[in-house]
Amino acid sequence: MNNTIEAILTFWFGELDEHGYAAEERNKLWFQGGAATDAAIRTQFGAVHKQAQQGELDHWAGQPRGRLALIIVLDQFSRNIFRG
């Protein structure tokens, strides 16, 4: 599995529990975020976001975890990267 895909999923969902659910503390990241979260996403995933925008990561869509990571990068991370 691609390490970048796994880094995105781990950042967004945290460690999954025994039922495959996201860690409870990730709710704060999703709904409360803030400047520190935006900066962390920009720093850690800004280059990945640019690659995704340019279609360089389209091959990720061929596998479920890659597709999910691509959705997170292009939808959720866009909100953090370009907020304000």
C-alpha positions as CSV (number, residue, x, y, z in Angstrom):
1,M,0.0,0.0,0.0
2,N,1.1,3.5,-0.8
3,N,2.6,5.2,2.3
4,T,1.0,8.5,1.3
5,I,-2.4,7.0,1.1
6,E,-2.0,5.5,4.6
7,A,-0.7,8.8,6.0
8,I,-3.8,10.6,4.7
9,L,-6.2,8.0,6.1
10,T,-4.4,7.8,9.5
11,F,-4.3,11.6,9.8
12,W,-8.0,12.0,9.0
13,F,-9.4,9.0,10.8
14,G,-6.8,8.2,13.5
15,E,-6.4,4.6,14.6
16,L,-9.5,2.6,13.9
17,D,-11.2,0.7,16.6
18,E,-11.9,-3.0,16.6
19,H,-15.1,-2.3,14.6
20,G,-13.3,-0.2,12.0
21,Y,-14.7,3.1,13.3
22,A,-12.7,6.3,13.4
23,A,-11.2,7.5,16.7
24,E,-13.6,9.6,18.7
25,E,-11.1,12.5,19.0
26,R,-11.1,12.9,15.2
27,N,-14.5,14.5,15.5
28,K,-12.8,17.6,16.8
29,L,-10.5,17.7,13.8
30,W,-13.5,17.3,11.4
31,F,-15.8,19.8,13.0
32,Q,-13.8,22.2,15.0
33,G,-10.4,22.3,13.2
34,G,-8.9,25.8,13.3
35,A,-5.8,27.6,12.2
36,A,-3.5,24.9,13.6
37,T,-5.3,22.1,11.8
38,D,-5.3,24.1,8.6
39,A,-1.5,24.8,8.9
40,A,-0.8,21.1,9.6
41,I,-2.7,20.0,6.6
42,R,-1.1,22.6,4.4
43,T,2.4,21.6,5.6
44,Q,1.9,17.8,5.5
45,F,-0.4,17.5,2.5
46,G,-0.2,20.7,0.4
47,A,2.1,19.1,-2.2
48,V,-0.1,16.0,-2.4
49,H,-3.2,18.2,-2.9
50,K,-1.4,19.9,-5.8
51,Q,-0.6,16.6,-7.4
52,A,-4.1,15.4,-7.0
53,Q,-5.5,18.6,-8.6
54,Q,-3.2,18.1,-11.6
55,G,-4.5,14.5,-12.0
56,E,-1.2,12.9,-11.0
57,L,-2.9,10.7,-8.4
58,D,-5.8,9.6,-10.5
59,H,-4.5,6.0,-10.4
60,W,-5.3,6.0,-6.6
61,A,-9.0,5.7,-7.6
62,G,-8.4,2.1,-8.8
63,Q,-8.4,0.8,-5.2
64,P,-10.9,1.6,-2.3
65,R,-8.4,3.0,0.2
66,G,-6.7,5.1,-2.5
67,R,-10.1,6.4,-3.7
68,L,-11.0,7.4,-0.2
69,A,-7.7,9.2,0.3
70,L,-8.2,11.0,-3.0
71,I,-11.7,12.2,-1.9
72,I,-10.3,13.4,1.5
73,V,-7.5,15.3,-0.2
74,L,-9.6,16.9,-2.9
75,D,-12.7,17.6,-0.8
76,Q,-11.8,17.9,2.9
77,F,-8.2,19.0,2.7
78,S,-9.1,21.7,0.1
79,R,-11.3,23.4,2.7
80,N,-8.4,23.5,5.1
81,I,-5.7,24.5,2.6
82,F,-7.7,27.4,1.1
83,R,-9.7,28.6,4.2
84,G,-9.8,32.3,4.6
